[in-house]
Amino acid sequence: MERRSFVRGAGLAGVIAAGTAPAIVHAQANIRWRLASSFPKSLDTIFGAAEVFSRKVKELSGGKFEISVHAGGELVPAFGVVDAIQQGTVEAAHTAPYYFFGKNEAFAIGGAIPFGMNSRQLTAWMVDGNGEKLMREFYAQYNIIDFIGGNTGAQMGGWFRKEVKSPEDIKGLKFRIGGFGGKVLERMGGVPQNIPGGEIYQALEKGTIDAAEWIGPYDDQKLGINKVAPFYYYPGWWEGSLNLSFYLNDKAFNGLSSENKAIVKAAAHEAHVTTQARYDARNPGALKQLVGAKTKVVPFPQTVMDASFKAAQEVFADLNAKNPDWKKIYADYLNFQRDEVLWFRFAEGTFDNFMQRQKL
């Protein structure tokens, strides 16, 4: 029998069974995804989380699963990633969930809410509490499956062109503030501005805004914000921590093998841990440099903190009354937070407070 006749008669299945077409099988197994980030490449910490994720997926899959990472604006606008995932324009995204509170305030709970949980507490809720389950139930209406994608830790309170001495100074203040904190600021008389990180410097320089918060010393220094606003306040009460997320298109994720699904989860968790570690390791040195460059680092007055907390509780009460998605998720979040705050008051809080008073 001629070889060509044999191939025609045996069919592809026979060829594969005979072990003569490994190249064909390998090609079919390769996966190529695109990930749209909401962040600029210049920020190696927060943008870098997606790079850690991508590298680990490639490594664990032996190069058969590759995800290209694209900065905000390359594939879709920084704040357009949810629409892109929902429509299947891209398979993956890396973002801060609270950017999309305008679609539904419940998005913010997956990222950060004012006077919310710190990094460890929020990770505990997402991984070992009901956080992931509740957020995925909510995200399903947007065709999203989420994974934790890093945490910044507690953030700074932002850069101000003028001092803030009382709640009165918040009134009329044009403040670039991410996500849900703007709702609280608005109740206090401020004017929140939702501006991508890459545009903050220009907005402050031109006087388009009066103040801006971003993340913390390391990232803020990279943006050069200290050159246009001298007062650096703390803490960022609207972000006791910020949980970043990988958003995956549900059809794309569900089409993966069980092995590749496990790879995605493992890579996301590695990116989560790595990102928090990078912030904790790099922020101290950056803060020293900013102080050395004559930045005035000052705490928010207690009156401002108290007024902010009161305004936040009012906003939460309004949302409980009108948004069932928010009410369902926030009830569980708040119960978890109560227990975590109680626990941290003993060992963690006492130890941290003691060590901060020591001379090392």
C-alpha positions as CSV (number, residue, x, y, z in Angstrom):
1,M,0.0,0.0,0.0
2,E,1.3,3.5,-0.8
3,R,2.1,5.7,2.1
4,R,-0.4,8.4,1.0
5,S,-3.2,5.8,0.7
6,F,-2.4,4.6,4.2
7,V,-2.7,8.1,5.7
8,R,-6.0,8.7,3.9
9,G,-7.4,5.4,5.1
10,A,-6.1,5.6,8.6
11,G,-7.3,9.2,9.2
12,L,-5.9,11.6,11.7
13,A,-6.8,9.4,14.7
14,G,-4.8,6.6,13.4
15,V,-1.8,8.7,12.7
16,I,-1.9,10.1,16.3
17,A,-2.4,6.6,17.7
18,A,0.7,5.5,15.7
19,G,2.6,8.4,17.4
20,T,3.5,10.0,14.1
21,A,2.0,13.5,14.6
22,P,3.2,15.0,17.9
23,A,3.7,18.4,16.4
24,I,0.0,18.6,15.4
25,V,-1.1,17.8,19.0
26,H,1.3,20.2,20.5
27,A,0.0,23.1,18.3
28,Q,-3.5,22.4,19.3
29,A,-2.6,22.6,23.0
30,N,-1.1,26.1,22.8
31,I,-3.1,29.0,24.3
32,R,-2.6,32.7,23.7
33,W,-4.4,35.3,25.7
34,R,-4.2,39.1,26.0
35,L,-4.4,40.9,29.3
36,A,-5.4,44.6,29.5
37,S,-4.1,46.4,32.5
38,S,-5.6,49.6,33.9
39,F,-2.1,50.8,34.9
40,P,0.9,52.4,33.2
41,K,4.1,50.4,32.5
42,S,6.1,53.0,34.5
43,L,4.7,51.6,37.8
44,D,6.6,48.3,38.2
45,T,4.8,47.4,41.3
46,I,1.1,47.6,40.3
47,F,1.6,47.0,36.6
48,G,4.2,44.4,37.5
49,A,1.6,42.2,39.2
50,A,0.2,41.3,35.8
51,E,3.8,40.5,34.5
52,V,4.4,38.2,37.5
53,F,1.1,36.5,36.7
54,S,1.9,36.1,33.0
55,R,5.4,34.8,33.6
56,K,4.2,32.2,36.1
57,V,1.4,31.0,33.8
58,K,4.0,30.5,31.0
59,E,6.4,28.7,33.4
60,L,3.9,26.3,34.9
61,S,2.5,25.4,31.5
62,G,5.8,24.7,30.0
63,G,5.3,27.6,27.6
64,K,2.0,26.2,26.2
65,F,-0.1,29.0,27.8
66,E,1.1,32.5,27.2
67,I,-0.6,35.8,28.2
68,S,0.6,39.1,26.7
69,V,0.3,42.0,29.1
70,H,-0.7,45.5,27.8
71,A,-0.7,48.8,29.7
72,G,-3.7,50.9,30.1
73,G,-4.7,52.5,26.8
74,E,-2.9,50.0,24.5
75,L,-5.8,47.7,23.8
76,V,-8.6,49.4,25.6
77,P,-8.9,52.5,27.9
78,A,-7.7,52.1,31.5
79,F,-11.2,52.3,32.7
80,G,-12.6,50.2,29.8
81,V,-11.4,46.8,30.9
82,V,-14.7,45.6,32.4
83,D,-16.5,46.3,29.1
84,A,-13.7,44.5,27.2
85,I,-13.9,41.4,29.4
86,Q,-17.7,41.4,29.3
87,Q,-17.7,41.6,25.5
88,G,-14.9,39.1,25.1
89,T,-12.6,41.7,23.4
90,V,-9.8,40.4,25.7
91,E,-9.5,37.3,27.7
92,A,-8.0,38.9,30.9
93,A,-7.6,42.2,32.7
94,H,-5.8,43.5,35.8
95,T,-7.4,46.4,37.6
96,A,-8.7,47.9,40.8
97,P,-12.3,46.9,41.2
98,Y,-13.5,50.2,42.7
99,Y,-12.8,51.9,39.4
100,F,-16.2,50.6,38.3
101,F,-18.4,51.6,41.2
102,G,-20.2,53.8,38.7
103,K,-21.6,50.6,37.1
104,N,-22.5,49.2,40.5
105,E,-21.2,50.3,43.9
106,A,-20.7,46.6,44.9
107,F,-17.6,46.5,42.6
108,A,-15.8,48.6,45.3
109,I,-16.2,45.9,48.0
110,G,-13.9,43.6,45.9
111,G,-11.2,46.3,46.0
112,A,-11.4,48.9,48.7
113,I,-14.1,50.8,50.6
114,P,-13.5,53.7,53.1
115,F,-12.5,52.5,56.5
116,G,-12.4,48.9,55.2
117,M,-10.2,46.0,56.1
118,N,-6.4,46.0,56.0
119,S,-4.4,43.9,53.6
120,R,-4.2,40.7,55.6
121,Q,-7.9,40.9,56.7
122,L,-9.1,41.5,53.2
123,T,-7.0,38.6,51.8
124,A,-8.4,36.4,54.6
125,W,-12.0,37.3,53.6
126,M,-11.3,36.7,49.9
127,V,-9.4,33.4,50.3
128,D,-10.8,31.8,53.5
129,G,-14.0,33.7,54.1
130,N,-17.0,34.3,51.7
131,G,-15.3,37.1,49.7
132,E,-14.4,35.2,46.6
133,K,-17.8,33.3,46.5
134,L,-19.9,36.5,46.9
135,M,-17.9,38.6,44.5
136,R,-18.0,35.9,41.8
137,E,-21.8,35.6,42.2
138,F,-21.9,39.4,41.6
139,Y,-19.4,39.4,38.8
140,A,-21.3,36.7,36.9
141,Q,-23.7,39.3,35.5
142,Y,-20.6,40.9,33.8
143,N,-19.3,37.6,32.4
144,I,-16.3,37.9,34.8
145,I,-14.5,35.3,36.9
146,D,-12.1,37.0,39.3
147,F,-8.9,36.1,41.1
148,I,-7.0,38.1,43.7
149,G,-4.2,40.0,42.0
150,G,-2.1,41.9,44.6
151,N,-2.7,44.3,47.5
152,T,-1.0,47.7,48.1
153,G,-1.4,47.7,51.8
154,A,-2.7,50.8,53.6
155,Q,-2.2,53.8,51.3
156,M,-1.2,57.4,51.9
157,G,-3.8,60.1,52.0
158,G,-2.6,62.0,48.9
159,W,-0.9,65.2,47.8
160,F,-2.4,68.6,48.5
161,R,-1.4,72.0,47.1
162,K,-2.6,73.6,50.4
163,E,-2.9,72.4,54.0
164,V,-6.0,70.6,55.3
165,K,-6.7,71.9,58.8
166,S,-10.3,71.0,59.3
167,P,-13.3,69.4,57.5
168,E,-14.1,72.9,56.1
169,D,-11.0,72.7,53.9
170,I,-12.6,69.7,52.1
171,K,-15.5,71.8,50.8
172,G,-15.0,72.7,47.2
173,L,-11.7,70.7,47.0
174,K,-11.2,69.2,43.5
175,F,-9.6,65.9,44.6
176,R,-8.5,63.1,42.3
177,I,-9.6,60.1,44.4
178,G,-10.0,56.6,43.2
179,G,-13.3,54.7,43.3
180,F,-15.6,54.7,46.3
181,G,-13.8,57.3,48.4
182,G,-15.1,59.9,46.1
183,K,-18.7,59.2,47.3
184,V,-17.7,60.0,50.8
185,L,-15.7,63.1,49.8
186,E,-18.7,64.4,47.9
187,R,-20.9,64.1,51.0
188,M,-18.3,66.2,52.8
189,G,-18.5,68.9,50.2
190,G,-15.5,67.9,48.0
191,V,-15.5,67.5,44.3
192,P,-14.1,64.0,43.4
193,Q,-12.2,63.5,40.1
194,N,-11.7,60.1,38.6
195,I,-8.4,60.4,36.6
196,P,-6.1,57.6,35.5
197,G,-2.7,57.5,37.4
198,G,-0.8,58.5,34.3
199,E,-2.6,61.8,34.1
200,I,-2.4,62.9,37.7
201,Y,0.9,65.0,37.4
202,Q,-0.4,67.1,34.5
203,A,-3.7,67.7,36.2
204,L,-2.0,69.0,39.4
205,E,0.5,71.0,37.4
206,K,-2.1,72.8,35.4
207,G,-4.3,73.4,38.4
208,T,-7.2,71.3,37.0
209,I,-7.3,69.6,40.4
210,D,-6.3,70.8,43.9
211,A,-5.2,67.4,45.3
212,A,-4.7,63.9,44.3
213,E,-4.2,60.5,45.9
214,W,-2.5,57.6,44.2
215,I,-1.1,54.8,46.2
216,G,2.0,55.3,48.4
217,P,5.6,56.6,48.5
218,Y,7.1,54.3,45.9
219,D,4.5,54.7,43.2
220,D,3.8,58.3,44.0
221,Q,7.5,59.2,43.7
222,K,7.6,57.6,40.2
223,L,4.8,59.8,39.1
224,G,6.7,62.9,40.4
225,I,3.7,64.3,42.2
226,N,5.8,65.8,45.0
227,K,7.1,68.3,42.5
228,V,3.7,69.9,42.1
229,A,2.0,69.4,45.5
230,P,4.1,69.8,48.7
231,F,1.8,68.4,51.4
232,Y,1.6,64.6,51.7
233,Y,-1.1,63.5,54.0
234,Y,-1.8,60.1,55.8
235,P,-3.6,57.8,56.2
236,G,-5.6,57.1,53.1
237,W,-8.8,56.2,55.1
238,W,-10.6,55.3,51.8
239,E,-8.0,52.5,51.2
240,G,-6.9,50.7,54.4
241,S,-5.8,48.3,51.7
242,L,-6.6,47.9,48.0
243,N,-7.2,44.4,46.7
244,L,-6.3,44.3,43.0
245,S,-8.1,41.7,40.8
246,F,-7.5,39.7,37.7
247,Y,-10.7,39.7,35.7
248,L,-11.1,36.8,33.3
249,N,-13.8,36.4,30.6
250,D,-16.0,33.5,31.9
251,K,-16.1,31.7,28.5
252,A,-12.4,31.9,28.1
253,F,-11.7,30.6,31.6
254,N,-14.3,27.9,31.5
255,G,-12.9,26.7,28.2
256,L,-9.6,25.9,29.9
257,S,-8.6,22.4,31.0
258,S,-8.6,21.7,34.8
259,E,-4.8,21.8,34.7
260,N,-4.7,25.3,33.1
261,K,-7.4,26.6,35.5
262,A,-5.2,25.5,38.4
263,I,-2.2,27.2,36.8
264,V,-4.2,30.5,36.5
265,K,-5.1,30.3,40.2
266,A,-1.6,29.5,41.3
267,A,-0.2,32.3,39.2
268,A,-2.7,34.8,40.5
269,H,-1.9,33.9,44.1
270,E,1.8,34.3,43.5
271,A,1.2,37.8,41.9
272,H,-0.9,38.7,45.0
273,V,1.8,37.8,47.5
274,T,4.6,39.3,45.4
275,T,2.8,42.6,44.9
276,Q,2.2,43.2,48.6
277,A,5.8,42.2,49.4
278,R,7.1,44.7,46.8
279,Y,5.1,47.6,48.4
280,D,6.2,46.7,51.9
281,A,9.8,46.4,50.8
282,R,10.0,49.6,48.6
283,N,7.8,52.1,50.4
284,P,10.1,52.9,53.3
285,G,13.1,53.9,51.2
286,A,10.9,56.0,48.9
287,L,9.3,57.8,51.9
288,K,12.8,58.7,53.2
289,Q,13.7,60.1,49.8
290,L,10.6,62.2,49.6
291,V,11.2,63.6,53.0
292,G,14.8,64.4,52.0
293,A,13.4,66.3,49.0
294,K,11.4,68.5,51.4
295,T,8.0,66.9,51.2
296,K,5.9,67.8,54.1
297,V,4.5,64.5,55.5
298,V,1.5,65.2,57.8
299,P,-1.4,63.3,59.4
300,F,-5.0,64.3,58.7
301,P,-6.4,66.2,61.7
302,Q,-8.6,64.0,64.0
303,T,-11.6,66.2,63.1
304,V,-11.2,65.3,59.4
305,M,-10.8,61.6,60.2
306,D,-14.0,61.7,62.4
307,A,-16.0,63.6,59.8
308,S,-14.9,61.2,57.1
309,F,-15.8,58.1,59.1
310,K,-19.3,59.6,59.9
311,A,-19.8,60.5,56.2
312,A,-18.8,56.9,55.2
313,Q,-21.3,55.3,57.5
314,E,-24.0,57.5,56.0
315,V,-23.1,56.5,52.5
316,F,-23.1,52.8,53.5
317,A,-26.5,53.1,55.1
318,D,-27.9,54.7,51.9
319,L,-26.5,51.9,49.8
320,N,-27.9,49.2,52.1
321,A,-31.3,50.8,51.4
322,K,-31.1,51.0,47.6
323,N,-28.6,48.5,46.3
324,P,-29.4,44.8,47.0
325,D,-26.0,43.7,45.5
326,W,-24.2,46.0,47.9
327,K,-26.4,45.0,50.9
328,K,-25.8,41.3,50.4
329,I,-22.0,41.4,50.1
330,Y,-21.4,44.3,52.6
331,A,-23.3,42.5,55.4
332,D,-20.9,39.5,55.2
333,Y,-17.9,41.9,54.7
334,L,-18.8,43.9,57.8
335,N,-19.3,40.8,60.0
336,F,-15.9,39.5,59.0
337,Q,-14.3,42.9,59.6
338,R,-15.8,43.1,63.1
339,D,-14.2,39.8,64.1
340,E,-10.9,40.7,62.4
341,V,-10.6,44.1,64.2
342,L,-11.4,42.5,67.5
343,W,-8.6,39.9,67.0
344,F,-6.1,42.4,65.7
345,R,-6.7,44.5,68.8
346,F,-4.9,41.9,70.9
347,A,-1.8,40.3,69.5
348,E,-1.2,42.1,66.2
349,G,-2.2,45.7,67.2
350,T,-0.5,45.6,70.6
351,F,2.7,44.2,69.1
352,D,2.8,46.7,66.3
353,N,2.1,49.6,68.6
354,F,4.9,48.5,70.9
355,M,7.5,48.1,68.2
356,Q,6.7,51.4,66.6
357,R,7.6,53.1,69.9
358,Q,11.0,51.4,70.1
359,K,14.3,52.7,68.9
360,L,15.8,50.0,66.6
